[in-house]
Amino acid sequence: MSTGTTTAREPSCRIRALHTADTVTVYQAYAPSLGLPAARDGRFPAAWKRDRMTWIKPSFLWMMYRCGWATKADQETVLAVEITREGFDRALDHACLSHYVPGLHPDRAAWQRELRRSPARVQWDPERDLRLKPLGHRSLQLGLSGEMSRAYADEWTVAIRDVTPLARKVHALVRAGEGRAARALLPDERPYPAPEAALARLR
């Protein structure tokens, strides 16, 4: 069970995800015209634009913050996309940070060169609690473009589930003040054993 809270020992940047020995679950939200066929067929339809950058989020609550509990326009259908850990780790290994960090990058020009040649990019955003307020630690967003975006849609995807009913149920419990019941429904997001070499470049 995910707590939706933080502790003093929680690292500022850590990947937390629902994962198995072989797969990791990430979240995206789409208009019903795209999200419902994807969930029905277990794969992204031809209308899913494979040449555009797509952002995947391992945090259910961060996805709820982004889509407003599935109420924002063109984000009414929330998908849980189960992908291979091999693909996810490959993306991390080829990713760069979406912003320049002095000390981590030699200079801004070097970071810009890395950004241009990287098919994936990482952004760390404040994790959210059940009321979607920011917490003191950050959650991963992973942007995929070009070859990585196509591989995500057509090679790495193992299953796609429509979790919009879950989003609505959790939201209703939160609004009713039933925090414990809402928390019990959250996906079991645990620290993800990402390759340390990749994370060292991305924190």
N, C-alpha and C positions, 0 to 999 in steps of 0.2 A: 504494500500500500504506500503510495506517495503521500508525504505529509503536507506538502504545500507550504512548508515553513523552512527556516534556515537555522543554523547553529553557528557558534563562534568558530568552530573547526571546519566549516564548509569552505572549500577552496573557492576563490573568486571566479575562476573559470574552469568548469568541469563539465564534461559531457554526461548527461544523465538520460537514460533511455530505457524503454521497454525492449529487452533483447533476449534472445535465446543463444544457444551455442552457434547457430548458423545465420540468424537474421537479426535485424534491428528495425524497429517501427518508427516511422517519421510521419508528420502530419502536414497536410495541405488543405486549403479550402477553395472551392470553386463554385461557379454558378451551377444550378441543378442540371442544366443542359449538358454539361461536361462531367460533373461529378457523379451523377446517377448512372450513366452508362459505364463509367470506369468501375464503379463498385459492382454493378451487375455482371460485367464481363471479367472482372479481375485483372484488367489491363487498361492502359490509357488508350482512348480512341484515336482515330486518325486526326480528329480536330485538335488534339493536344499538340501545341506547337513545339516541336522538338528542337528547333533552332533558336529558341529564346531561352534566356537564363531563367531557371526555376529555383525557388528557395524552399528547402525542406527543413522542418523543425522537429527535433526529437521530443520537445516539451509540449505536452498536451495543454497545460495552462498558458504557456506563451502563445500557442495557436488560438486559444480562446480569447486572449487579449487582442490578438491581431484581427480576428474575425468578429469580435464582439459577440461571442457565444452564438455564432452562425446567424447573425442578424444583418451584417453589412452587405451591401449590394455586391453581387457576383461572388460572395463567399458564404452562401447559405447552405452549402453541402460540405461537411467536414469529412475528409478521408484519412483513415489510418492506412498508411502504405508500408507493408512489410517488405523490406529489401534485404539482399544478401549482405552479410557483414563484410565479405570480400570486396563488394562494390563500394560500400560505405568507407571502408578503410583505404581503398584505392583513391577515392575522392579526397580524403583528408591528406593522404600522402602527396597529392598533386595540388593542394590548395595553398593560397596565400591569404594574408589578412586583407580585408576590404578597406583598411585605412592604414596610413603611415604611422609607424611608432618609432620615434627617435631612440637609438640605442639597440633596438631589435634589427632595424634596417640600417645599412651603412649611410644612406641618405635618401631623400625623397625620390630622386631620379632612379635609384636602384630599385626601390619599392614599385615605382611605376612600370619599370621594365618587367619585374616579376609578375605584376598584376596583368599585364598584357599577354604574357605567355601562359598564364595559369588557367586551366579549364574549370577550376573550382575556387571559391573564395569563402572565407570564414568571417562571420561577424558575431560578436558576443553582446547580447542584450540582457538587461536586468530580468531575472526570472520573476515570476508573478505568483502571488498567493491566490487563495480561492476568490478573493474580491478583486483580483487582477491588479493589486497594488504592487509596486516594485519591491523586490527583496534585495538583500545585500550581496547576493552572488548572481552570476550571469549564466545565461543559457545559450547554447549554440544555435546559430542559423548557418546553414551550408548552402551556398549558391552554386548551381551547376550550369555550365554552358557547353555548347559545342558537343564534342564527343561524350562528355560526362552526362549531359542532359539526355542525349539519345540512349546511352547505356542504361541510365536510370529507368527510362520509360520502357525499354524493350528487352533489357537483359537482366537487370538486377531485381526487378519487381517480382515478388513471390505471391503476394496477395494484396487486394485492396478491399477495405471494409468501409462502409458508410457509418461513421460514429456520430452523426448529427443527433440521433435520439439520445445518445449518452450525453452530449453537450447540453441539450435542453433539460435533461433530467438533473444533471449536476447544477445547472444554473437555477432551476426552480428550487432546489434544496437550499442553495446559497441565499436566494432571496427570502426564503421562509425562515432563515436563521438556523437551519439544520446543518451546521458546518461539519459535524462528525459524520453524519450520513453522507454528505457530499464527498468528503475526503475518502470515505471507504470505497467510492466508485472510481476514483482516479486510477489510471494505469500505473502499474508497478514500475516506476522509473528508477533504476538503480545506476550507480556509476558505471560507465561504459569503459571497458579495457581497450581504449584506443592506443595505437602505436605511440610510444612515448616520444620517439624521434619526431613524429609529425606534430604532436602537441607542443613540443618545445619551441617549434617555429611559429606556433599559432596562438600562443597565450599572450 
